[in-house]
Amino acid sequence: MSLTFPFFSHLLLILLAMSTDRSDDEFPIREATIKDLQLAFKQNKLTSRQLVEFYLGEIHRLNPVLNGVIEVNPDALSQADEADCERSVKAPGSLPGLHGIPILLKDNIATKDKMNTTAGSYALLGSVVPRDAGVVTKLREAGAIILGKASLSEWSNFRSSNAPNGFCARGGQGKNPYVLSADPWGSSSGSAISVAANLVAVSLGTETDGSILSPSSPNSVVGIKPTVGLTSRAGVIPLTPRQDSVGPICRTVADAIYVLDAIAGFDHNDPATSAASKYIPHGGYKQFIKPHGLKGKRLGVVRNPFFNILKGSSLAQVFDHHLQTVRQEGALVIDHLEIANVNSKNSISNDETIAMLAEFKLALNAYLKELVTSPVRSLAEVIAFNNKFSDLEKIKEYGQDLLLSAEATDGIGKTEKAAILNLERFTRDGFEKLMSTNNLDALVTPRSYASTLLAVGGFPGINVPAGYDSEGVPFGICFGGLKGTEPKLIEIAYGFEQSHQN
């Protein structure tokens, strides 16, 4: 999957050739899965310190080109030593699921340690969070090593409508490791870039609308956007609690599920997790990693507009081939379905933006006020900081129109309430009706074309690598479902991944 495709930009190819490979008798870390790493730990072929040292070396070597990582954790090596010590004294099988595994966090996920949490902005550099984010607490309990913070589209792509995907002032312009000139997408660009380039084993991203699914596609990685509330958003710099979700970005479906198992669940600091915790199956999600998960599944295909975008391109044939493959694996593909009002997507996106602008201001101001110390305490102060340090933040180049529009709002008024009602109606009469009427297990779409459909209803989706275009840029296939249907989506995604690899 990662960094093995022949169309790489020459610069990155040269850098890879310069890699300080480990000797033949040492465990090959690059492309290793969580299971591979855990087995190597068990067989004394690898230590967590060696693993962290390898990733720190790769970050030092490749990050100046890729800009996938904003900062590394100065305590990562000491955490690795602690994991190695625990492994030497504890009984086999007694260690938690991600013990000794390094993970990168998107830089909007708070850590109460020596690292910053800034959403890629200098405005929050030096701020101190009151506690670890809920998902970070769970990762630490699972034994994971927090390797560092991944770059992102600044303010989760909600600063400016003119800034390129993957840009933030602190991290610079993130680059797609397959084709450096290609769009890395976002906003969880650094999380996807870093996993694709083997700068880390696994990572966490966040999504409000497409921010996990979108960058996972062109970086050839697996991204899971969970049902809203399945994972805690407490301690995550917010856009809107109505749509925000935290999920894994990894190289394989299985790795993503292991991380999802670690981070899903109730958190008293996020009320949404109380209702969503009912969806978590007894025994977790790893039980749904089944090689023949496609068998008997009902998969819906809506050509207009999701596949029509590909008309006349080579990708259209590729996706038709994929649909044939899932049929051969035992899935029933219900083709040429229609979603009511789907062609009013521009209107829906407008309603989504109206609601998000007001919700962002309220949620961000609440987050900033809770910080122990911070250079800014409100959205208005963020805007003022950007104007004062416009060169640092590249305000002249990209502006901050979305921040300004959000600041101009005044709570949830009639306009915002009407927009939210439109979104709820669109969800009820559109996606939910499509799924229930046709008894579908999942909607299948190319890339992340259905991200808004999933976002406005709080629905889950999984992106799985599906091939490369004529320029060598990867693309994915997305499986989306109703709330709480992660078990079915996992079976489908894993089944597709296995059939695609064979």
C-alpha positions as CSV (number, residue, x, y, z in Angstrom):
1,M,0.0,0.0,0.0
2,S,2.4,2.7,1.2
3,L,5.4,4.0,-0.7
4,T,5.6,1.0,-3.0
5,F,4.0,2.4,-6.1
6,P,6.3,3.2,-9.1
7,F,4.9,6.7,-9.8
8,F,6.5,8.5,-6.8
9,S,7.9,11.9,-7.3
10,H,11.6,11.6,-8.0
11,L,12.6,13.6,-4.9
12,L,10.8,11.2,-2.5
13,L,12.2,8.2,-4.4
14,I,15.7,9.5,-3.8
15,L,14.9,10.0,-0.1
16,L,13.6,6.5,0.2
17,A,16.7,5.1,-1.5
18,M,18.8,6.9,1.1
19,S,16.9,5.0,3.9
20,T,19.0,3.6,6.6
21,D,17.5,0.1,6.3
22,R,17.8,-2.3,9.2
23,S,20.0,-5.4,8.6
24,D,18.5,-8.6,7.2
25,D,18.4,-10.3,10.6
26,E,16.4,-7.5,12.1
27,F,12.6,-7.2,12.1
28,P,11.4,-5.2,9.1
29,I,9.4,-2.3,10.6
30,R,8.3,-0.6,7.4
31,E,4.7,-1.6,6.6
32,A,4.4,-3.8,9.7
33,T,0.9,-4.1,11.1
34,I,0.0,-4.0,14.8
35,K,-0.1,-7.8,14.9
36,D,3.3,-8.0,13.3
37,L,4.7,-5.6,15.8
38,Q,3.2,-7.3,18.8
39,L,4.5,-10.7,17.6
40,A,7.9,-9.2,17.2
41,F,7.7,-7.9,20.7
42,K,6.7,-11.3,22.0
43,Q,9.5,-13.1,20.1
44,N,12.1,-10.5,21.4
45,K,12.8,-9.5,17.8
46,L,11.9,-5.9,18.5
47,T,11.6,-3.4,21.4
48,S,9.3,-0.4,21.7
49,R,12.4,1.7,22.0
50,Q,13.8,0.4,18.6
51,L,10.4,1.0,17.1
52,V,10.1,4.6,18.3
53,E,13.7,5.3,17.3
54,F,12.9,4.0,13.8
55,Y,9.9,6.3,13.4
56,L,11.7,9.3,14.9
57,G,14.4,8.6,12.3
58,E,11.9,8.5,9.5
59,I,10.3,11.7,10.6
60,H,13.6,13.4,10.8
61,R,14.4,12.2,7.2
62,L,11.1,12.6,5.4
63,N,9.1,15.2,7.3
64,P,11.0,18.1,5.9
65,V,9.5,17.1,2.5
66,L,6.1,15.8,3.6
67,N,5.2,18.1,6.5
68,G,3.0,15.3,8.0
69,V,4.2,15.9,11.6
70,I,4.0,19.1,13.6
71,E,6.0,18.0,16.6
72,V,7.2,14.9,18.3
73,N,6.7,13.9,21.9
74,P,9.9,14.5,23.9
75,D,8.7,11.7,26.2
76,A,8.2,9.1,23.5
77,L,11.4,7.3,24.1
78,S,10.8,7.2,27.9
79,Q,7.3,5.8,27.3
80,A,8.9,3.2,25.0
81,D,11.3,2.2,27.7
82,E,8.5,1.9,30.2
83,A,6.6,-0.4,27.8
84,D,9.7,-2.6,27.3
85,C,10.1,-2.8,31.1
86,E,6.4,-3.8,31.6
87,R,6.7,-6.4,28.8
88,S,9.6,-8.0,30.5
89,V,7.9,-8.5,33.9
90,K,4.2,-9.0,33.0
91,A,2.7,-12.3,32.0
92,P,2.0,-12.9,28.3
93,G,-1.5,-11.9,27.4
94,S,-1.9,-9.5,30.3
95,L,-0.9,-6.4,28.4
96,P,-3.5,-4.1,26.9
97,G,-4.3,-4.1,23.2
98,L,-2.0,-1.3,21.9
99,H,0.8,-1.9,24.4
100,G,4.0,-0.4,23.1
101,I,2.5,0.8,19.8
102,P,3.3,4.4,18.7
103,I,0.5,6.6,17.5
104,L,0.3,10.1,16.1
105,L,-2.6,12.4,17.0
106,K,-4.0,15.1,14.9
107,D,-3.0,18.4,16.4
108,N,-6.5,19.3,17.5
109,I,-6.5,16.4,20.0
110,A,-5.4,17.6,23.5
111,T,-2.6,16.0,25.4
112,K,-1.7,17.0,28.9
113,D,2.0,16.7,28.5
114,K,4.9,18.6,27.0
115,M,3.3,18.9,23.6
116,N,1.2,21.7,22.2
117,T,-2.4,21.3,20.9
118,T,-3.0,24.1,18.4
119,A,-5.1,23.0,15.4
120,G,-2.0,24.1,13.4
121,S,-2.3,27.7,14.4
122,Y,0.4,29.8,16.2
123,A,-2.5,31.5,18.1
124,L,-2.7,28.5,20.4
125,L,1.1,27.8,20.7
126,G,1.9,27.6,24.4
127,S,-1.6,27.1,25.6
128,V,-2.1,24.5,28.3
129,V,-5.0,22.1,28.3
130,P,-6.8,21.1,31.5
131,R,-6.6,17.3,30.8
132,D,-6.0,14.7,28.1
133,A,-8.7,14.4,25.5
134,G,-11.0,11.5,26.2
135,V,-9.6,9.4,23.4
136,V,-6.0,10.0,24.6
137,T,-6.9,8.8,28.1
138,K,-8.2,5.6,26.5
139,L,-5.1,5.2,24.3
140,R,-2.9,5.5,27.3
141,E,-5.0,2.9,29.1
142,A,-4.5,0.7,26.1
143,G,-0.8,1.0,26.4
144,A,-0.1,3.2,23.3
145,I,2.9,5.4,23.0
146,I,1.9,9.0,22.0
147,L,4.6,9.7,19.4
148,G,3.6,13.2,18.5
149,K,1.1,15.5,16.8
150,A,0.2,15.3,13.1
151,S,-0.3,18.3,10.9
152,L,-3.7,19.2,9.5
153,S,-5.6,21.8,7.5
154,E,-5.5,24.7,9.9
155,W,-8.5,24.9,12.3
156,S,-9.7,21.7,10.7
157,N,-10.1,23.4,7.3
158,F,-12.4,26.1,8.8
159,R,-10.1,29.1,8.7
160,S,-10.3,30.0,5.1
161,S,-12.1,28.9,1.9
162,N,-8.9,29.9,0.0
163,A,-6.3,27.9,1.8
164,P,-5.0,24.7,0.1
165,N,-5.8,21.3,1.7
166,G,-3.1,20.2,4.2
167,F,-1.8,23.7,4.9
168,C,-1.3,25.1,8.4
169,A,0.9,27.9,9.6
170,R,2.8,25.7,12.2
171,G,3.3,22.7,9.9
172,G,3.5,24.2,6.4
173,Q,2.0,22.5,3.4
174,G,1.4,18.8,3.8
175,K,2.4,16.7,0.8
176,N,1.0,13.5,-0.7
177,P,3.8,10.9,-0.3
178,Y,2.7,9.1,-3.5
179,V,2.8,12.2,-5.8
180,L,4.2,15.3,-4.0
181,S,2.2,17.6,-6.3
182,A,-1.1,15.8,-5.7
183,D,-3.7,17.1,-3.2
184,P,-3.3,15.4,0.2
185,W,-6.9,16.5,1.1
186,G,-7.8,17.1,4.6
187,S,-8.3,18.2,7.2
188,S,-6.7,15.1,8.8
189,S,-4.0,15.3,6.1
190,G,-1.0,14.8,8.4
191,S,-2.5,11.7,10.0
192,A,-3.0,10.1,6.6
193,I,0.4,11.3,5.1
194,S,2.3,10.0,8.1
195,V,0.8,6.5,8.1
196,A,1.2,6.3,4.3
197,A,4.9,7.3,4.5
198,N,5.7,4.9,7.4
199,L,6.4,7.8,9.8
200,V,4.2,5.9,12.4
201,A,2.2,2.7,12.7
202,V,-1.2,4.2,13.3
203,S,-2.8,7.6,13.8
204,L,-5.9,9.4,14.9
205,G,-7.8,12.0,12.8
206,T,-11.1,13.9,13.3
207,E,-14.0,14.4,10.9
208,T,-16.8,17.0,10.7
209,D,-17.4,16.5,7.0
210,G,-14.9,14.4,5.1
211,S,-11.8,15.1,7.2
212,I,-11.0,11.4,7.8
213,L,-12.5,9.8,4.7
214,S,-11.2,12.4,2.2
215,P,-7.4,12.3,3.0
216,S,-7.5,8.6,3.5
217,S,-8.4,8.1,-0.2
218,P,-5.5,9.9,-2.0
219,N,-3.0,8.7,0.6
220,S,-4.0,5.0,0.2
221,V,-4.8,4.4,3.8
222,V,-7.8,3.1,5.8
223,G,-9.9,5.7,7.5
224,I,-12.8,5.1,9.8
225,K,-15.3,7.9,10.6
226,P,-17.3,6.5,13.5
227,T,-20.9,7.2,14.4
228,V,-21.0,10.6,16.1
229,G,-20.6,10.0,19.8
230,L,-19.1,6.5,19.5
231,T,-15.7,8.1,20.3
232,S,-15.3,11.0,22.7
233,R,-14.8,14.5,21.4
234,A,-13.9,15.9,24.8
235,G,-10.6,17.7,24.7
236,V,-10.7,18.0,20.9
237,I,-10.7,21.5,19.4
238,P,-14.2,21.6,18.0
239,L,-16.1,22.6,14.8
240,T,-19.5,21.4,15.7
241,P,-20.5,18.8,18.4
242,R,-23.4,17.9,16.1
243,Q,-21.1,16.4,13.5
244,D,-17.6,16.0,15.0
245,S,-16.1,12.5,15.3
246,V,-12.7,11.0,16.2
247,G,-11.4,8.0,14.3
248,P,-8.4,5.9,13.3
249,I,-6.3,6.3,10.1
250,C,-4.2,3.2,9.5
251,R,-2.6,1.1,6.8
252,T,-5.1,-1.9,7.2
253,V,-8.7,-2.4,8.2
254,A,-7.6,-4.7,11.1
255,D,-5.2,-2.0,12.5
256,A,-8.0,0.6,12.3
257,I,-10.3,-1.8,14.2
258,Y,-7.8,-2.4,16.9
259,V,-7.5,1.4,17.4
260,L,-11.3,1.9,17.3
261,D,-11.7,-0.8,20.0
262,A,-9.3,1.2,22.2
263,I,-10.9,4.6,21.8
264,A,-14.7,3.8,21.6
265,G,-16.8,4.1,24.6
266,F,-18.4,6.3,27.3
267,D,-16.7,9.5,28.5
268,H,-18.4,11.6,31.2
269,N,-16.9,14.7,29.6
270,D,-18.8,14.1,26.3
271,P,-22.6,13.6,26.8
272,A,-23.0,12.2,23.2
273,T,-21.0,9.1,24.2
274,S,-23.8,8.1,26.6
275,A,-26.4,7.5,23.9
276,A,-23.9,6.2,21.3
277,S,-22.3,3.6,23.7
278,K,-25.4,1.4,23.2
279,Y,-24.0,0.7,19.7
280,I,-20.8,-0.9,21.0
281,P,-21.1,-4.7,20.7
282,H,-20.1,-6.9,23.6
283,G,-16.6,-8.1,22.9
284,G,-15.7,-5.1,20.8
285,Y,-15.2,-4.7,17.1
286,K,-12.3,-7.0,16.3
287,Q,-14.7,-10.0,16.2
288,F,-16.0,-8.6,12.9
289,I,-12.7,-8.9,11.1
290,K,-13.9,-11.8,8.9
291,P,-12.3,-12.9,5.6
292,H,-15.7,-13.5,4.0
293,G,-17.5,-10.5,5.4
294,L,-19.0,-9.5,2.1
295,K,-21.1,-12.7,1.8
296,G,-24.8,-11.9,2.0
297,K,-24.4,-8.1,2.4
298,R,-26.7,-5.8,0.5
299,L,-24.8,-2.9,-1.0
300,G,-26.5,0.1,-2.6
301,V,-25.1,2.1,-5.5
302,V,-26.4,5.6,-6.3
303,R,-25.0,6.5,-9.7
304,N,-26.4,10.0,-9.7
305,P,-24.4,11.9,-8.6
306,F,-21.7,9.8,-6.9
307,F,-20.6,7.6,-9.9
308,N,-21.6,10.1,-12.6
309,I,-18.6,12.2,-11.5
310,L,-16.4,9.5,-12.9
311,K,-18.2,9.1,-16.3
312,G,-15.8,8.8,-19.2
313,S,-12.7,8.2,-17.0
314,S,-10.7,5.1,-16.5
315,L,-11.8,5.1,-12.8
316,A,-15.4,4.4,-13.8
317,Q,-14.2,1.0,-15.2
318,V,-12.1,0.3,-12.1
319,F,-15.1,0.9,-9.8
320,D,-17.4,-1.3,-12.0
321,H,-14.7,-4.0,-11.7
322,H,-14.8,-3.5,-7.9
323,L,-18.6,-3.9,-7.9
324,Q,-18.2,-7.1,-9.8
325,T,-15.6,-8.3,-7.3
326,V,-17.9,-7.8,-4.3
327,R,-20.6,-9.7,-6.2
328,Q,-18.2,-12.6,-6.7
329,E,-17.5,-12.5,-2.9
330,G,-21.2,-13.0,-2.2
331,A,-22.6,-9.5,-1.8
332,L,-25.8,-8.4,-3.5
333,V,-25.3,-5.1,-5.3
334,I,-28.5,-3.1,-5.7
335,D,-27.6,-0.7,-8.5
336,H,-29.1,2.5,-10.0
337,L,-30.8,3.6,-6.7
338,E,-31.8,7.2,-6.1
339,I,-31.7,9.4,-3.0
340,A,-34.5,11.9,-2.7
341,N,-33.3,15.5,-3.0
342,V,-29.7,14.4,-3.6
343,N,-29.3,16.9,-6.3
344,S,-30.1,19.6,-3.8
345,K,-26.7,18.9,-2.3
346,N,-25.5,22.4,-2.9
347,S,-28.4,23.7,-0.9
348,I,-27.6,21.1,1.8
349,S,-24.0,22.2,1.9
350,N,-25.2,25.8,2.3
351,D,-27.4,24.8,5.3
352,E,-24.5,22.8,6.7
353,T,-22.3,25.9,6.5
354,I,-24.9,28.2,8.1
355,A,-25.3,25.9,11.0
356,M,-21.6,25.2,11.4
357,L,-20.5,28.8,11.5
358,A,-22.7,29.5,14.5
359,E,-21.9,26.2,16.2
360,F,-18.2,26.7,15.7
361,K,-18.1,30.0,17.4
362,L,-20.0,28.7,20.4
363,A,-18.0,25.5,20.7
364,L,-14.6,27.1,20.1
365,N,-15.2,29.9,22.7
366,A,-16.2,27.3,25.2
367,Y,-13.1,25.2,24.5
368,L,-10.8,28.3,24.8
369,K,-12.3,29.4,28.0
370,E,-11.6,26.1,29.6
371,L,-7.8,26.2,28.8
372,V,-5.5,26.6,31.9
373,T,-3.5,29.2,30.0
374,S,-3.8,30.5,26.5
375,P,-2.7,33.4,24.3
376,V,-6.3,33.7,23.1
377,R,-9.6,33.2,24.9
378,S,-12.2,33.6,22.1
379,L,-12.6,33.4,18.3
380,A,-12.4,37.2,18.2
381,E,-9.0,37.0,19.8
382,V,-7.9,34.3,17.3
383,I,-8.8,36.6,14.5
384,A,-7.0,39.6,16.1
385,F,-3.9,37.4,16.6
386,N,-4.0,36.4,12.9
387,N,-4.2,40.0,11.9
388,K,-1.3,41.0,14.2
389,F,0.9,38.1,13.0
390,S,-0.4,38.0,9.4
391,D,3.0,37.1,7.9
392,L,3.3,34.1,10.3
393,E,-0.2,32.9,9.6
394,K,-0.1,33.8,5.8
395,I,-3.3,35.9,6.1
396,K,-2.5,37.9,3.0
397,E,-2.2,34.7,0.9
398,Y,-5.1,32.8,2.3
399,G,-7.2,35.0,4.4
400,Q,-9.5,33.9,7.3
401,D,-13.0,34.4,5.8
402,L,-14.6,31.4,7.5
403,L,-13.4,32.6,10.9
404,L,-14.7,36.1,10.2
405,S,-18.1,34.7,9.1
406,A,-18.3,32.6,12.2
407,E,-17.5,35.6,14.5
408,A,-20.3,37.5,12.8
409,T,-22.9,35.0,14.0
410,D,-24.9,35.5,17.2
411,G,-25.9,32.1,18.5
412,I,-28.4,29.6,17.2
413,G,-31.2,31.9,15.8
414,K,-34.1,31.3,13.4
415,T,-31.8,31.0,10.4
416,E,-29.6,28.4,12.0
417,K,-32.5,26.5,13.4
418,A,-34.1,26.4,9.9
419,A,-30.9,25.1,8.4
420,I,-30.6,22.3,11.0
421,L,-34.2,21.3,10.4
422,N,-33.4,21.2,6.6
423,L,-30.4,18.9,7.3
424,E,-32.6,16.6,9.5
425,R,-35.3,16.5,6.8
426,F,-32.7,15.7,4.1
427,T,-31.3,12.9,6.3
428,R,-34.6,11.4,7.1
429,D,-36.1,11.6,3.6
430,G,-32.8,10.8,1.9
431,F,-30.2,8.5,3.2
432,E,-32.2,6.9,6.0
433,K,-35.1,6.2,3.7
434,L,-32.8,4.8,1.0
435,M,-31.2,2.4,3.5
436,S,-34.4,1.2,5.1
437,T,-36.5,0.9,2.0
438,N,-33.9,-1.2,0.2
439,N,-32.7,-3.0,3.4
440,L,-29.2,-2.0,2.7
441,D,-26.1,-2.8,4.8
442,A,-24.0,-0.1,3.2
443,L,-23.9,2.6,0.5
444,V,-20.9,2.2,-1.8
445,T,-19.3,5.3,-3.3
446,P,-16.0,6.3,-4.9
447,R,-13.5,8.3,-2.8
448,S,-15.3,10.4,-0.2
449,Y,-18.0,11.7,-2.5
450,A,-20.8,10.9,0.0
451,S,-19.1,12.5,3.0
452,T,-21.7,15.3,3.4
453,L,-24.5,12.7,3.3
454,L,-22.8,10.9,6.2
455,A,-21.7,14.0,8.0
456,V,-25.0,15.8,8.4
457,G,-26.7,12.7,9.9
458,G,-23.8,11.6,12.1
459,F,-23.4,8.4,10.2
460,P,-20.3,6.1,10.0
461,G,-18.1,5.5,7.0
462,I,-15.0,3.5,6.1
463,N,-12.5,4.3,3.3
464,V,-10.5,1.4,1.9
465,P,-7.7,1.8,-0.7
466,A,-9.0,0.8,-4.1
467,G,-6.3,1.6,-6.7
468,Y,-4.3,4.3,-8.4
469,D,-5.2,6.8,-11.2
470,S,-3.2,7.4,-14.3
471,E,-1.0,9.9,-12.5
472,G,-0.2,7.4,-9.7
473,V,-2.4,9.1,-7.1
474,P,-4.3,6.6,-5.0
475,F,-8.0,6.5,-4.6
476,G,-10.3,4.7,-2.2
477,I,-13.8,3.2,-2.0
478,C,-16.1,4.2,0.8
479,F,-18.7,2.1,2.6
480,G,-21.3,4.2,4.6
481,G,-24.1,3.0,6.8
482,L,-26.7,4.0,9.4
483,K,-25.8,4.9,13.0
484,G,-24.2,2.1,14.9
485,T,-23.7,-0.2,11.9
486,E,-19.9,-0.3,12.3
487,P,-19.9,-4.1,12.7
488,K,-21.4,-4.6,9.2
489,L,-19.2,-1.9,7.7
490,I,-16.2,-3.5,9.2
491,E,-17.1,-6.9,7.7
492,I,-17.7,-5.3,4.3
493,A,-14.5,-3.2,4.4
494,Y,-12.3,-6.1,5.6
495,G,-13.9,-8.4,3.0
496,F,-13.2,-5.9,0.2
497,E,-9.7,-5.3,1.4
498,Q,-8.9,-9.0,1.4
499,S,-10.5,-9.6,-2.1
500,H,-8.7,-6.5,-3.5
501,Q,-5.3,-7.8,-2.2
502,N,-5.7,-11.3,-3.6
